[in-house]
Amino acid sequence: MSEMNEYCFNAAGFDVYGFNKYGYNRDGFNRNDIHRDTYTRYDPKGFDRDGYDLDGYNRKGFNRDGYNRKGFNWIGIHRDTGTCYDPKGFDRDGYDLDGIHRDDKKHR
């Protein structure tokens, strides 16, 4: 890496590529996608430079296709049924058409 002077960094201390003078971005990853604290491609919370964990889910719980682990997208549509209910008849919060929760059988 070539030497840069103080005029190559913005007021927050980052260059035009988003790296500080030590070679790390705001999330602590270097240009080789290695995190400064873990020395791996994942930060201490288990997320990579793009914000995805080993299973491919981001911090909000959605994968790159936009579905959570239960198969629902952010508006509550299930990927397999195309409705707001999964194949077993439960919505993203675990309630069936009658408002009964699958775990504790409480009504909404």
C-alpha positions, 0 to 999 in steps of 0.5 A: 500500500502506498503512503498517503498523507493526511489530505487523503482522508475525510474528517472521520479519518477514512479514505475514498474507499472507506478505510482508515489509515490503519487499513480497516473500514468502519466495521473493522474489516481490512481490504482482504475481508479479515476482521481486526479483532477475530483475524477471520472473515467474521466479526465478533458477532459472527457476521462477514464484511457484507453483514451475513453470518455463516448460515447466510443470514444478516443481522435482521435475520434475512438471507440474501433472497430476503427470507428469514429462517422460517421462510417468510419475507419482511412483509410476512409472505411465505416463500413456499405458499405465496401466502401469509401462512406456511405449509403447516398453516402458521403465520410468521408469528406462529399463529394459525387462522383461528389465532391460536399460537403453535407453542402455547395455544394462546389466542391473540 
